[in-house]
Amino acid sequence: MQANLHQLIAKRIQSANSLIITAGAGMGVDSGLPDFRGKEGFWKNYIPFRDKFSFTECANPRFLEDHPNLFWGFYGHRLHLYRNTQPHKGFEILKSWSQNKKSFVLTSNVDGHFQKAGFNEQIIYEVHGSIHHMQCTSCKRIYSADGYNIIYDVSTFEAKDPLPNCKNCVNVVVRPNILMFGDYSFMSDRVEEQEDRYMQFQNDLTSQDKIVVLEFGAGESVATIRMMGEQLLQKYKHITFVRINPRDYNSPFGWRQQQNTDDKAFYALKQGALEAITQIQQYML
């Protein structure tokens, strides 16, 4: 049955003239990136924080105020990791599928791996921001994180002084331009520009467009990406929605596969991103 699904999905992709890729943390797992699933998932990657801090506590602007060196140890490590990890082969395959189609990428990941894999910056919407950009709450500017190299102790994940300062202000510590938990200081200008381009992309779609949405590794705990994809399933007439997730693969609206039609369909693959992409690729002409 699974093999037949891969073949069916491949045909849907080939016959579509629009491809929308939506990706959560599970998309990066095959590249070797952590997804921080639950306390154990977080502590597995940040052992010194065990029984002291949770992921939601560390990914919080208040953590910068209370523990600036630990905050930048945590984010400095992630910046280093994302810079030095190569996107898995599936990104390249997805890029080839999107050629000569109306396409867009929605992702809650802050790793910048779609850009790194060669996707056009103009068709990417990073809904939670990017670790590759800094923001200064003093001068209200967002700029590239290029040139910042945070040194941290790998045994404690505590960043060494000096912490990253604003390029424009004197002695003002910056933070990543990432939407965190309990975050009222996130500067959304860059993300809003991406959102505007995405909304224009949607406006340019017509009732005759045949759309495929491929969702990868979008969890239920922070369900932003799942909801954005499901909104598309409701909105468009000719649309195929494919949920690729080894765990959270439930169908929206309680749909069953036998209710699918030629115009609108939902399929679930209980797989990781790279495995599913590779197996679909075998049926692409």
PyMOL commands that set and color helices and strands:
alter all, ss='L'
color gray80, all
select helices_A, chain A and resi 2-15+25-31+38-45+47-49+55-58+61-66+68-84+89-98+113-116+121-123+189-204+224-235+252-254+257-259+273-281
alter helices_A, ss='H'
color red, helices_A
select strands_A, chain A and resi 18-23+102-107+124-126+129-136+141-144+152-153+158-159+175-178+211-216+239-244+264-269
alter strands_A, ss='S'
color yellow, strands_A
deselect
rebuild
show_as cartoon
